[in-house]
Amino acid sequence: DARVVEEETLSLFEAFHSKEEEKNLGVFQASSSKQSLSSLSELFRSSKQLKEGNRGGFVDESFPDSWQSILGFSISRNILERDAKENFSWTNPSGPEWKLLGKVEDAGIYPGILGDSHLQAALASLSYSPKAIERLLLSREPERANEDFVSVAICIDGIWEEVPVGLNLPVSHSTGRLAFTASEPEALWVPYLEKAYAKAFGGYSNLAFGLPREVLRDLTGAPTQTTLISVEHREKLWKKMFHAKKEGHFVVGGSDDLDYGGEAFIEKVGVVGRFSYVILGCFEVEEVEGGWTLFKPEAREGPRGK
C-alpha cells in the first residue's frame, strides 16, 4: 500500500533513523526465524562495529565473499557447491557511471540465474514510489574512496534492522556479468538490496523460492493481502485489483506452475509459469468501432542483452 508506506511505515524509518543517532544500532532484539546459523545480534552488527573491529576496513565475516554466502543453508539448492566454487567470483562494480541511487523508477531490474522473481517483482513495484526505496538505503551515496560497504534497512520479524554488506557482488565466470539480479549502472541499489536480503536469509540460494508479499512486508513493514485467482470470481477479482491500483497500492501477481512454465503453457496463457509480475496499472475502456489491438513494446538492451 503506497499510502501506508508514505504515511505510516516511513514514520517507522524516521524513528529508526533517530534511534540510530541516539544509540548504536549494533544491539538488536529480534527472533532468528530467518537466519538460524547465528544469532541476529551477531549477524547484524552495525557497520560501525564491523569497521572498528577490523582496522583494515569493513570485513563481514558473517557474509564473506565466498561460495558459502551463495549456497547458504538451503535444502533445495539450485546451485551446487562445485558450481559455486568454480563458476563465481566477487567483484566491486566501479567506474564513474556506477551510482547507488542515480535511478529508482527506471532502474532496469534484470533477472539472473537465481530464480528470485518474487524479490525482483517487489523491488520493481516499490521503485514506482522512490521514497520507499531511498529510505531503505542507510548508506546514501557512498564515495568509493571513503566507504567500503552499503547499509540497508530491512524489517525482520517486525523489527527494523541495519544490514551492512560489502561492495563486492557475485559475477559469473561464463558471462563476466553479475550472476544474480542486475540493473542499470545508475541503480546499484538493486543488486545491493538483493545482497542484503540474501544475507538476512543466510545465502543467495535461499532466495530461490518465495512470495512477493513476504518481500513487500520485509521492505515496507506494512501489512499485505493475498487474493487467490479464480475464474469463477474474475469480476470480483478485477474490481478488487482495479480499486487497489486506483488507491495507489502496490500490486504484484504470480503465475501457477502448470506444465512448469513449459512452451505449451506460455503459448496458452502468454506468461511464464512459476513467475512473479508487477501489475503496473488497471484500466477500463469503452467499446469503440473496430475494437482494440494489444501489442508488446519493443525490447530494450540491458546487461544481459535484450
Salt bridges, closest charged atoms under 4 A:
ASP1 OD1 - HIS249 ND1 3.04
GLU14 OE2 - ARG135 NH1 3.43
GLU20 OE1 - HIS17 ND1 3.76
GLU42 OE2 - ARG45 NE 3.70
ASP60 OD2 - LYS199 NZ 2.78
ASP65 OD1 - LYS195 NZ 3.99
GLU81 OE2 - LYS85 NZ 3.07
ASP106 OD1 - ARG300 NH1 3.09
ASP148 OD1 - LYS51 NZ 3.56
ASP157 OD1 - LYS34 NZ 3.80
ASP218 OD1 - LYS34 NZ 3.74
ASP218 OD1 - ARG217 NE 3.91
GLU247 OE1 - ARG3 NH2 3.33
